[in-house]
Amino acid sequence: MSCLFCRIVAGEVPATVVHETKTTLAFRDIQPKAPVHVLLIPREHVPNAVDLDGDQLGGLFAAAREVAAGEGVAESGYRLLFNTGPDSGQEVFHAHLHLLGGERLSRL
């Protein structure tokens, strides 16, 4: 298995897991862009966000709500972001949702 995130799901690569369900896994980004930077992934390999089905998207967003509360950013606000494809900056081709917060973020 060559996908880094699939290897994290399988327990072959260590990660600081902050939340998990039967269908999702959330862990801290190793190169954080904000004080809170968590990646949320489907346990099943899906290459890009646009390939996720409704249940997978719903699971990721439900997990994001839980992570935001657990990380203490639910009230102050946070950003949810998908990168899709090489030109977006996507580096790992396993769909993943970035949750960023813990400070005032720059405008997009």
A tleap script that builds the chain and sets N, CA, C and O, in Angstrom:
source leaprc.protein.ff14SB
mol = sequence {
  NMET SER CYS LEU PHE CYS ARG ILE VAL ALA
  GLY GLU VAL PRO ALA THR VAL VAL HIE GLU
  THR LYS THR THR LEU ALA PHE ARG ASP ILE
  GLN PRO LYS ALA PRO VAL HIE VAL LEU LEU
  ILE PRO ARG GLU HIE VAL PRO ASN ALA VAL
  ASP LEU ASP GLY ASP GLN LEU GLY GLY LEU
  PHE ALA ALA ALA ARG GLU VAL ALA ALA GLY
  GLU GLY VAL ALA GLU SER GLY TYR ARG LEU
  LEU PHE ASN THR GLY PRO ASP SER GLY GLN
  GLU VAL PHE HIE ALA HIE LEU HIE LEU LEU
  GLY GLY GLU ARG LEU SER ARG CLEU
}
set mol.1.N position { 0.858 -1.172 0.000 }
set mol.1.CA position { 0.000 0.000 0.000 }
set mol.1.C position { 0.904 1.236 0.000 }
set mol.1.O position { 1.739 1.405 0.889 }
set mol.2.N position { 0.728 2.093 -1.005 }
set mol.2.CA position { 1.621 3.236 -1.118 }
set mol.2.C position { 0.998 4.546 -0.639 }
set mol.2.O position { 1.722 5.520 -0.433 }
set mol.3.N position { -0.310 4.597 -0.456 }
set mol.3.CA position { -0.960 5.831 -0.022 }
set mol.3.C position { -0.649 6.092 1.459 }
set mol.3.O position { -0.945 5.265 2.321 }
set mol.4.N position { -0.053 7.244 1.736 }
set mol.4.CA position { 0.319 7.589 3.109 }
set mol.4.C position { -0.879 7.544 4.045 }
set mol.4.O position { -0.782 6.994 5.142 }
set mol.5.N position { -2.004 8.111 3.632 }
set mol.5.CA position { -3.157 8.155 4.532 }
set mol.5.C position { -3.764 6.766 4.732 }
set mol.5.O position { -4.266 6.472 5.817 }
set mol.6.N position { -3.730 5.912 3.717 }
set mol.6.CA position { -4.182 4.526 3.892 }
set mol.6.C position { -3.282 3.802 4.891 }
set mol.6.O position { -3.751 2.979 5.677 }
set mol.7.N position { -2.001 4.112 4.853 }
set mol.7.CA position { -1.061 3.501 5.799 }
set mol.7.C position { -1.316 4.012 7.220 }
set mol.7.O position { -1.142 3.262 8.181 }
set mol.8.N position { -1.722 5.271 7.364 }
set mol.8.CA position { -2.100 5.793 8.683 }
set mol.8.C position { -3.348 5.071 9.173 }
set mol.8.O position { -3.400 4.652 10.329 }
set mol.9.N position { -4.356 4.917 8.313 }
set mol.9.CA position { -5.578 4.197 8.685 }
set mol.9.C position { -5.239 2.778 9.131 }
set mol.9.O position { -5.815 2.276 10.097 }
set mol.10.N position { -4.310 2.132 8.433 }
set mol.10.CA position { -3.925 0.749 8.751 }
set mol.10.C position { -3.040 0.648 9.988 }
set mol.10.O position { -2.758 -0.457 10.451 }
set mol.11.N position { -2.597 1.784 10.534 }
set mol.11.CA position { -1.732 1.764 11.710 }
set mol.11.C position { -0.275 1.527 11.388 }
set mol.11.O position { 0.525 1.293 12.294 }
set mol.12.N position { 0.094 1.582 10.111 }
set mol.12.CA position { 1.479 1.359 9.700 }
set mol.12.C position { 2.348 2.598 9.859 }
set mol.12.O position { 3.568 2.494 9.989 }
set mol.13.N position { 1.721 3.771 9.850 }
set mol.13.CA position { 2.416 5.043 10.008 }
set mol.13.C position { 1.781 5.752 11.200 }
set mol.13.O position { 0.558 5.875 11.261 }
set mol.14.N position { 2.589 6.218 12.144 }
set mol.14.CA position { 2.009 6.875 13.319 }
set mol.14.C position { 1.397 8.229 12.987 }
set mol.14.O position { 1.863 8.937 12.095 }
set mol.15.N position { 0.356 8.569 13.714 }
set mol.15.CA position { -0.291 9.875 13.589 }
set mol.15.C position { -0.907 10.205 14.944 }
set mol.15.O position { -1.246 9.313 15.721 }
set mol.16.N position { -1.044 11.497 15.212 }
set mol.16.CA position { -1.697 11.936 16.444 }
set mol.16.C position { -3.187 12.056 16.150 }
set mol.16.O position { -3.663 13.081 15.661 }
set mol.17.N position { -3.902 10.997 16.457 }
set mol.17.CA position { -5.335 10.914 16.174 }
set mol.17.C position { -6.097 11.709 17.226 }
set mol.17.O position { -5.860 11.562 18.425 }
set mol.18.N position { -7.022 12.560 16.759 }
set mol.18.CA position { -7.827 13.364 17.678 }
set mol.18.C position { -9.292 12.940 17.677 }
set mol.18.O position { -10.039 13.296 18.588 }
set mol.19.N position { -9.713 12.178 16.658 }
set mol.19.CA position { -11.108 11.739 16.575 }
set mol.19.C position { -11.179 10.606 15.568 }
set mol.19.O position { -10.466 10.612 14.564 }
set mol.20.N position { -12.040 9.636 15.837 }
set mol.20.CA position { -12.254 8.582 14.858 }
set mol.20.C position { -13.645 8.009 14.980 }
set mol.20.O position { -14.235 7.963 16.059 }
set mol.21.N position { -14.158 7.570 13.833 }
set mol.21.CA position { -15.430 6.873 13.765 }
set mol.21.C position { -15.208 5.625 12.910 }
set mol.21.O position { -14.086 5.343 12.489 }
set mol.22.N position { -16.274 4.891 12.661 }
set mol.22.CA position { -16.163 3.715 11.793 }
set mol.22.C position { -15.714 4.093 10.390 }
set mol.22.O position { -15.067 3.297 9.710 }
set mol.23.N position { -16.054 5.309 9.948 }
set mol.23.CA position { -15.806 5.682 8.560 }
set mol.23.C position { -14.787 6.805 8.375 }
set mol.23.O position { -14.342 7.053 7.254 }
set mol.24.N position { -14.412 7.488 9.463 }
set mol.24.CA position { -13.496 8.627 9.345 }
set mol.24.C position { -12.366 8.544 10.360 }
set mol.24.O position { -12.458 7.855 11.376 }
set mol.25.N position { -11.301 9.267 10.052 }
set mol.25.CA position { -10.168 9.398 10.956 }
set mol.25.C position { -9.706 10.848 10.897 }
set mol.25.O position { -9.597 11.424 9.815 }
set mol.26.N position { -9.434 11.436 12.059 }
set mol.26.CA position { -8.950 12.816 12.130 }
set mol.26.C position { -7.652 12.828 12.917 }
set mol.26.O position { -7.566 12.253 14.002 }
set mol.27.N position { -6.632 13.494 12.357 }
set mol.27.CA position { -5.321 13.528 12.999 }
set mol.27.C position { -4.650 14.866 12.724 }
set mol.27.O position { -4.996 15.562 11.770 }
set mol.28.N position { -3.688 15.218 13.567 }
set mol.28.CA position { -2.987 16.494 13.438 }
set mol.28.C position { -2.083 16.497 12.208 }
set mol.28.O position { -1.412 15.510 11.906 }
set mol.29.N position { -2.082 17.620 11.514 }
set mol.29.CA position { -1.197 17.800 10.367 }
set mol.29.C position { 0.236 17.942 10.893 }
set mol.29.O position { 0.467 18.636 11.883 }
set mol.30.N position { 1.193 17.289 10.236 }
set mol.30.CA position { 2.585 17.355 10.714 }
set mol.30.C position { 3.278 18.647 10.293 }
set mol.30.O position { 4.370 18.948 10.774 }
set mol.31.N position { 2.652 19.417 9.395 }
set mol.31.CA position { 3.169 20.735 8.999 }
set mol.31.C position { 2.030 21.746 9.145 }
set mol.31.O position { 1.506 22.243 8.148 }
set mol.32.N position { 1.649 22.049 10.388 }
set mol.32.CA position { 0.452 22.875 10.601 }
set mol.32.C position { 0.598 24.292 10.058 }
set mol.32.O position { 1.660 24.910 10.138 }
set mol.33.N position { -0.502 24.780 9.504 }
set mol.33.CA position { -0.578 26.146 8.977 }
set mol.33.C position { -1.340 27.067 9.926 }
set mol.33.O position { -1.519 28.248 9.627 }
set mol.34.N position { -1.789 26.544 11.059 }
set mol.34.CA position { -2.512 27.306 12.081 }
set mol.34.C position { -2.322 26.560 13.402 }
set mol.34.O position { -1.934 25.392 13.398 }
set mol.35.N position { -2.592 27.224 14.533 }
set mol.35.CA position { -2.444 26.534 15.825 }
set mol.35.C position { -3.249 25.233 15.906 }
set mol.35.O position { -2.801 24.260 16.513 }
set mol.36.N position { -4.420 25.219 15.302 }
set mol.36.CA position { -5.201 23.982 15.166 }
set mol.36.C position { -5.221 23.644 13.683 }
set mol.36.O position { -5.746 24.409 12.874 }
set mol.37.N position { -4.654 22.508 13.329 }
set mol.37.CA position { -4.660 22.051 11.939 }
set mol.37.C position { -4.814 20.539 11.963 }
set mol.37.O position { -3.864 19.799 12.217 }
set mol.38.N position { -6.026 20.105 11.694 }
set mol.38.CA position { -6.383 18.691 11.737 }
set mol.38.C position { -6.828 18.262 10.348 }
set mol.38.O position { -7.546 18.992 9.665 }
set mol.39.N position { -6.403 17.082 9.935 }
set mol.39.CA position { -6.841 16.490 8.678 }
set mol.39.C position { -7.900 15.446 8.976 }
set mol.39.O position { -7.727 14.608 9.862 }
set mol.40.N position { -8.987 15.499 8.240 }
set mol.40.CA position { -10.073 14.524 8.380 }
set mol.40.C position { -10.152 13.744 7.085 }
set mol.40.O position { -10.240 14.330 6.006 }
set mol.41.N position { -10.122 12.420 7.187 }
set mol.41.CA position { -10.113 11.578 5.995 }
set mol.41.C position { -11.157 10.480 6.110 }
set mol.41.O position { -11.504 10.052 7.210 }
set mol.42.N position { -11.655 10.026 4.961 }
set mol.42.CA position { -12.457 8.802 4.989 }
set mol.42.C position { -11.500 7.623 5.168 }
set mol.42.O position { -10.390 7.641 4.634 }
set mol.43.N position { -11.910 6.624 5.895 }
set mol.43.CA position { -11.057 5.435 6.063 }
set mol.43.C position { -10.858 4.716 4.724 }
set mol.43.O position { -9.807 4.123 4.482 }
set mol.44.N position { -11.859 4.771 3.872 }
set mol.44.CA position { -11.774 4.158 2.547 }
set mol.44.C position { -10.972 5.082 1.623 }
set mol.44.O position { -11.130 6.302 1.680 }
set mol.45.N position { -10.131 4.518 0.790 }
set mol.45.CA position { -9.341 5.337 -0.132 }
set mol.45.C position { -10.236 5.941 -1.205 }
set mol.45.O position { -10.901 5.231 -1.960 }
set mol.46.N position { -10.237 7.253 -1.252 }
set mol.46.CA position { -10.909 8.027 -2.298 }
set mol.46.C position { -9.884 9.073 -2.724 }
set mol.46.O position { -9.440 9.861 -1.889 }
set mol.47.N position { -9.494 9.104 -4.002 }
set mol.47.CA position { -8.385 9.967 -4.421 }
set mol.47.C position { -8.604 11.472 -4.229 }
set mol.47.O position { -7.680 12.181 -3.831 }
set mol.48.N position { -9.802 11.961 -4.504 }
set mol.48.CA position { -10.062 13.397 -4.467 }
set mol.48.C position { -11.407 13.689 -3.834 }
set mol.48.O position { -12.286 12.828 -3.800 }
set mol.49.N position { -11.566 14.903 -3.332 }
set mol.49.CA position { -12.805 15.308 -2.673 }
set mol.49.C position { -14.012 15.167 -3.597 }
set mol.49.O position { -15.095 14.800 -3.141 }
set mol.50.N position { -13.842 15.450 -4.882 }
set mol.50.CA position { -14.981 15.371 -5.801 }
set mol.50.C position { -15.450 13.939 -6.037 }
set mol.50.O position { -16.524 13.727 -6.600 }
set mol.51.N position { -14.660 12.955 -5.615 }
set mol.51.CA position { -15.040 11.555 -5.753 }
set mol.51.C position { -15.769 11.022 -4.520 }
set mol.51.O position { -16.225 9.879 -4.524 }
set mol.52.N position { -15.885 11.835 -3.463 }
set mol.52.CA position { -16.588 11.410 -2.253 }
set mol.52.C position { -18.090 11.350 -2.511 }
set mol.52.O position { -18.639 12.189 -3.225 }
set mol.53.N position { -18.748 10.350 -1.922 }
set mol.53.CA position { -20.203 10.308 -2.042 }
set mol.53.C position { -20.830 11.083 -0.879 }
set mol.53.O position { -20.125 11.547 0.017 }
set mol.54.N position { -22.132 11.214 -0.901 }
set mol.54.CA position { -22.833 12.001 0.109 }
set mol.54.C position { -22.622 11.494 1.521 }
set mol.54.O position { -22.463 12.290 2.446 }
set mol.55.N position { -22.618 10.183 1.701 }
set mol.55.CA position { -22.404 9.626 3.036 }
set mol.55.C position { -21.001 9.934 3.537 }
set mol.55.O position { -20.820 10.265 4.709 }
set mol.56.N position { -20.011 9.830 2.665 }
set mol.56.CA position { -18.636 10.126 3.062 }
set mol.56.C position { -18.484 11.600 3.414 }
set mol.56.O position { -17.846 11.939 4.411 }
set mol.57.N position { -19.065 12.477 2.601 }
set mol.57.CA position { -19.011 13.911 2.907 }
set mol.57.C position { -19.702 14.212 4.226 }
set mol.57.O position { -19.177 14.954 5.055 }
set mol.58.N position { -20.874 13.636 4.415 }
set mol.58.CA position { -21.606 13.836 5.663 }
set mol.58.C position { -20.806 13.368 6.862 }
set mol.58.O position { -20.799 14.030 7.900 }
set mol.59.N position { -20.135 12.239 6.732 }
set mol.59.CA position { -19.309 11.723 7.819 }
set mol.59.C position { -18.143 12.638 8.142 }
set mol.59.O position { -17.818 12.855 9.309 }
set mol.60.N position { -17.506 13.181 7.094 }
set mol.60.CA position { -16.387 14.091 7.318 }
set mol.60.C position { -16.847 15.374 7.996 }
set mol.60.O position { -16.180 15.864 8.906 }
set mol.61.N position { -17.988 15.929 7.561 }
set mol.61.CA position { -18.465 17.169 8.160 }
set mol.61.C position { -18.972 16.960 9.582 }
set mol.61.O position { -18.796 17.831 10.434 }
set mol.62.N position { -19.597 15.818 9.851 }
set mol.62.CA position { -20.003 15.515 11.230 }
set mol.62.C position { -18.769 15.376 12.124 }
set mol.62.O position { -18.757 15.858 13.257 }
set mol.63.N position { -17.740 14.717 11.608 }
set mol.63.CA position { -16.503 14.576 12.375 }
set mol.63.C position { -15.851 15.938 12.589 }
set mol.63.O position { -15.310 16.205 13.662 }
set mol.64.N position { -15.899 16.807 11.568 }
set mol.64.CA position { -15.317 18.148 11.697 }
set mol.64.C position { -16.002 18.923 12.817 }
set mol.64.O position { -15.334 19.626 13.575 }
set mol.65.N position { -17.308 18.808 12.931 }
set mol.65.CA position { -18.038 19.479 14.010 }
set mol.65.C position { -17.533 19.003 15.370 }
set mol.65.O position { -17.326 19.811 16.276 }
set mol.66.N position { -17.336 17.706 15.511 }
set mol.66.CA position { -16.839 17.132 16.769 }
set mol.66.C position { -15.402 17.573 17.054 }
set mol.66.O position { -15.067 17.915 18.188 }
set mol.67.N position { -14.570 17.565 16.037 }
set mol.67.CA position { -13.172 17.975 16.211 }
set mol.67.C position { -13.101 19.447 16.610 }
set mol.67.O position { -12.354 19.807 17.520 }
set mol.68.N position { -13.875 20.299 15.936 }
set mol.68.CA position { -13.870 21.727 16.263 }
set mol.68.C position { -14.259 21.945 17.723 }
set mol.68.O position { -13.651 22.762 18.414 }
set mol.69.N position { -15.250 21.232 18.184 }
set mol.69.CA position { -15.651 21.353 19.593 }
set mol.69.C position { -14.537 20.855 20.503 }
set mol.69.O position { -14.213 21.503 21.498 }
set mol.70.N position { -13.957 19.723 20.175 }
set mol.70.CA position { -12.894 19.154 20.994 }
set mol.70.C position { -11.633 19.990 21.031 }
set mol.70.O position { -10.905 19.984 22.024 }
set mol.71.N position { -11.372 20.711 19.949 }
set mol.71.CA position { -10.174 21.545 19.861 }
set mol.71.C position { -10.427 22.961 20.394 }
set mol.71.O position { -9.510 23.781 20.443 }
set mol.72.N position { -11.667 23.242 20.792 }
set mol.72.CA position { -11.980 24.548 21.371 }
set mol.72.C position { -12.119 25.677 20.362 }
set mol.72.O position { -11.965 26.843 20.723 }
set mol.73.N position { -12.409 25.357 19.103 }
set mol.73.CA position { -12.545 26.408 18.096 }
set mol.73.C position { -13.966 26.536 17.548 }
set mol.73.O position { -14.213 27.349 16.658 }
set mol.74.N position { -14.886 25.752 18.064 }
set mol.74.CA position { -16.252 25.774 17.539 }
set mol.74.C position { -16.898 27.145 17.704 }
set mol.74.O position { -17.624 27.592 16.816 }
set mol.75.N position { -16.651 27.805 18.803 }
set mol.75.CA position { -17.272 29.112 19.060 }
set mol.75.C position { -16.556 30.242 18.331 }
set mol.75.O position { -17.211 31.125 17.778 }
set mol.76.N position { -15.236 30.234 18.317 }
set mol.76.CA position { -14.472 31.339 17.718 }
set mol.76.C position { -14.429 31.252 16.195 }
set mol.76.O position { -14.264 32.269 15.521 }
set mol.77.N position { -14.573 30.066 15.659 }
set mol.77.CA position { -14.588 29.876 14.218 }
set mol.77.C position { -13.386 29.111 13.706 }
set mol.77.O position { -12.332 29.071 14.341 }
set mol.78.N position { -13.566 28.513 12.556 }
set mol.78.CA position { -12.529 27.688 11.940 }
set mol.78.C position { -12.804 27.610 10.448 }
set mol.78.O position { -13.894 27.950 9.987 }
set mol.79.N position { -11.822 27.167 9.709 }
set mol.79.CA position { -11.936 27.023 8.257 }
set mol.79.C position { -11.898 25.550 7.901 }
set mol.79.O position { -11.105 24.789 8.456 }
set mol.80.N position { -12.761 25.148 6.970 }
set mol.80.CA position { -12.740 23.810 6.391 }
set mol.80.C position { -12.341 23.957 4.932 }
set mol.80.O position { -12.889 24.791 4.212 }
set mol.81.N position { -11.375 23.137 4.496 }
set mol.81.CA position { -10.817 23.319 3.166 }
set mol.81.C position { -10.450 21.975 2.543 }
set mol.81.O position { -9.791 21.146 3.169 }
set mol.82.N position { -10.887 21.774 1.300 }
set mol.82.CA position { -10.430 20.654 0.479 }
set mol.82.C position { -9.510 21.210 -0.597 }
set mol.82.O position { -9.808 22.253 -1.178 }
set mol.83.N position { -8.405 20.540 -0.873 }
set mol.83.CA position { -7.584 20.792 -2.043 }
set mol.83.C position { -7.816 19.619 -2.984 }
set mol.83.O position { -7.823 18.466 -2.552 }
set mol.84.N position { -8.008 19.907 -4.270 }
set mol.84.CA position { -8.286 18.839 -5.226 }
set mol.84.C position { -7.389 18.995 -6.443 }
set mol.84.O position { -7.537 19.938 -7.220 }
set mol.85.N position { -6.466 18.072 -6.599 }
set mol.85.CA position { -5.567 18.067 -7.752 }
set mol.85.C position { -4.255 18.778 -7.499 }
set mol.85.O position { -4.137 19.564 -6.559 }
set mol.86.N position { -3.270 18.504 -8.338 }
set mol.86.CA position { -1.923 19.045 -8.135 }
set mol.86.C position { -1.853 20.574 -8.116 }
set mol.86.O position { -1.090 21.141 -7.333 }
set mol.87.N position { -2.634 21.251 -8.964 }
set mol.87.CA position { -2.557 22.708 -9.009 }
set mol.87.C position { -3.104 23.362 -7.739 }
set mol.87.O position { -2.816 24.530 -7.477 }
set mol.88.N position { -3.880 22.633 -6.956 }
set mol.88.CA position { -4.425 23.175 -5.703 }
set mol.88.C position { -3.420 23.073 -4.559 }
set mol.88.O position { -3.582 23.699 -3.512 }
set mol.89.N position { -2.375 22.270 -4.782 }
set mol.89.CA position { -1.419 22.014 -3.717 }
set mol.89.C position { -1.635 20.667 -3.042 }
set mol.89.O position { -0.936 20.343 -2.082 }
set mol.90.N position { -2.595 19.872 -3.529 }
set mol.90.CA position { -2.815 18.548 -2.941 }
set mol.90.C position { -1.549 17.721 -3.102 }
set mol.90.O position { -1.024 17.573 -4.206 }
set mol.91.N position { -1.066 17.184 -1.989 }
set mol.91.CA position { 0.162 16.390 -2.012 }
set mol.91.C position { -0.100 14.908 -1.811 }
set mol.91.O position { 0.609 14.070 -2.368 }
set mol.92.N position { -1.110 14.579 -1.023 }
set mol.92.CA position { -1.483 13.185 -0.792 }
set mol.92.C position { -2.818 12.970 -1.496 }
set mol.92.O position { -3.805 13.635 -1.180 }
set mol.93.N position { -2.849 12.050 -2.442 }
set mol.93.CA position { -4.044 11.853 -3.249 }
set mol.93.C position { -4.975 10.818 -2.617 }
set mol.93.O position { -5.257 9.753 -3.166 }
set mol.94.N position { -5.430 11.206 -1.429 }
set mol.94.CA position { -6.475 10.544 -0.654 }
set mol.94.C position { -7.280 11.727 -0.125 }
set mol.94.O position { -6.743 12.566 0.598 }
set mol.95.N position { -8.543 11.802 -0.474 }
set mol.95.CA position { -9.360 12.965 -0.103 }
set mol.95.C position { -9.177 13.290 1.373 }
set mol.95.O position { -9.216 12.405 2.228 }
set mol.96.N position { -8.975 14.578 1.660 }
set mol.96.CA position { -8.827 14.996 3.050 }
set mol.96.C position { -9.325 16.414 3.228 }
set mol.96.O position { -9.138 17.278 2.370 }
set mol.97.N position { -9.957 16.627 4.354 }
set mol.97.CA position { -10.539 17.912 4.717 }
set mol.97.C position { -9.659 18.539 5.786 }
set mol.97.O position { -9.435 17.942 6.839 }
set mol.98.N position { -9.159 19.742 5.520 }
set mol.98.CA position { -8.359 20.470 6.501 }
set mol.98.C position { -9.294 21.244 7.420 }
set mol.98.O position { -10.209 21.916 6.943 }
set mol.99.N position { -9.082 21.163 8.716 }
set mol.99.CA position { -9.760 22.001 9.691 }
set mol.99.C position { -8.682 22.889 10.311 }
set mol.99.O position { -7.759 22.394 10.958 }
set mol.100.N position { -8.806 24.195 10.111 }
set mol.100.CA position { -7.803 25.148 10.594 }
set mol.100.C position { -8.477 26.166 11.512 }
set mol.100.O position { -9.576 26.639 11.226 }
set mol.101.N position { -7.814 26.496 12.605 }
set mol.101.CA position { -8.349 27.487 13.527 }
set mol.101.C position { -7.369 27.775 14.644 }
set mol.101.O position { -6.185 27.448 14.561 }
set mol.102.N position { -7.887 28.389 15.687 }
set mol.102.CA position { -7.057 28.721 16.842 }
set mol.102.C position { -6.444 30.090 16.782 }
set mol.102.O position { -5.727 30.489 17.699 }
set mol.103.N position { -6.712 30.822 15.717 }
set mol.103.CA position { -6.269 32.206 15.558 }
set mol.103.C position { -7.113 32.826 14.464 }
set mol.103.O position { -7.816 32.123 13.737 }
set mol.104.N position { -7.044 34.138 14.348 }
set mol.104.CA position { -7.753 34.815 13.252 }
set mol.104.C position { -7.042 34.467 11.951 }
set mol.104.O position { -5.857 34.761 11.794 }
set mol.105.N position { -7.744 33.853 11.032 }
set mol.105.CA position { -7.161 33.414 9.766 }
set mol.105.C position { -7.259 34.529 8.726 }
set mol.105.O position { -8.160 35.366 8.775 }
set mol.106.N position { -6.320 34.522 7.793 }
set mol.106.CA position { -6.339 35.536 6.732 }
set mol.106.C position { -7.563 35.321 5.843 }
set mol.106.O position { -8.083 34.211 5.728 }
set mol.107.N position { -8.002 36.399 5.225 }
set mol.107.CA position { -9.125 36.320 4.299 }
set mol.107.C position { -8.678 35.591 3.041 }
set mol.107.O position { -7.513 35.658 2.649 }
set mol.108.N position { -9.607 34.903 2.422 }
set mol.108.CA position { -9.305 34.218 1.160 }
set mol.108.C position { -9.646 35.112 -0.004 }
set mol.108.O position { -9.465 34.719 -1.157 }
savepdb mol mol.pdb
quit
